[in-house]
Amino acid sequence: MPVIELLTTHADAPWLPWAVQYFFLIGLAATAALLLPFALREGSALAPWRWRLAFIMGISAVTGPVALLADLHQPFRFWHFYTQLTPSSWMWIGALILPVFVTLALVVSLSMLVRLLKPKHPWLRWWCELSLWPQGKILQLLAWLTACSAVGILLYTGMEVMVVRSRALWDTYWLPVNFLLTALLALFGLLLLLDILFPRASTQILPLRRAMLLTLGALTATIVLWMVSGMVLNSPSWLEAVRIFSHFEFWRDLLLVSLTAGALLWLLCLARRNRPRSHLDFIPALLALLCSWGFRWVVLMNVQTVPKYGAGLYHLSPDLLGSAGIIVAGTIGLWLAMAAAVWALLDNMGVRHG
């Protein structure tokens, strides 16, 4: 027993499943914000999805930080970021960017929502017609500012993980790129899912399928480049990956599951690329969301099972794994509850969901 403890000492995971939910939801919000300025341009190929991009951006920009606050363990711990200046910390930089992004995302999404509402009550009509809601060029300018802050969100979330040199698997510049591409994959999967659940006759589903294929192609290219650059440069991330895949069956099984899911998603997207809308599109849409979420779970949770020093693997505690289900269900439930409230508001005012 003493020998086992020396080789693999017990350590609690510093990042909990709340972090997985935050990275997933804020990725949805940020990638939606990146595409929204282009969708607001008349005649743009993204124009048919402008309302749904704003919808996803606004709700995800609220639910994501809720998960982040829960991951900080103490409700007011975030205040330390503003009382202790640490410009060298990506987490500190993120604490400055996040409030800006959330505020801009809410202003833009609410301004677009107000344009759809036609309330009968005079007070509500007056509120919706107030000049404080930006429209036209001002709204487009705010959308671009939101997109710029979204770049900051995507950069800091990738870099704050990558700079942890003690975790060799994270020590690669391809990690922030993969965070961006998997977030885009999840966004296109969610848009595809909404188009299946709430179809619109005027909207073509083919552009979403092509976007998913392009994203899958980019993801495949980054994996190949990570492997090639790792072998040529002997990068820490590649060398650590080779070590754990060679020594631990768990990671070999994880690799097999990941490759199988990726290959299946490729095959489904290729098979459906020119087909008419069908309930079969549920499968690639949900699989895209699951793959994006699964990537974050592996990066943020499973990598923590690899000890910084010593041999063997740590094991995530049963209590942690049990609470993960509650955390995931709770954050998804919050997202769905907010989405249902907005959807019902639009329905009650006779707005067709665009």
Secondary structure, DSSP 8 states (H G I E B T S, - for coil): -HHHHHHS-----SS-HHHHHHHHHHHHHHHHHHHHHHHTSTT-TTGGGHHHHHHHHHHHHHHHHHHHHHHTSSTTGGGHHHHS--TT-HHHHHHHHHHHHHHHHHHHHHHHHHHH---SSHHHHHHHT-TTS--HHHHHHHHHHHHHHHHHHHHHHHHHHHT-TTSGGG--THHHHHHHHHHHHHHHHHHHHHHHHS--TT--SHHHHHHHHHHHHHHHHHHHHHHHHHHHHT-HHHHHHHHHHHH-HHHHHHHHHHHHHHHHHHHHHHHHTTS---GGGHHHHHHHHHHHHHHHHHHHTGGGGS-SSSSS-----HHHHHHHHHHHHHHHHHHHHHHHHHHHHHHHTT----
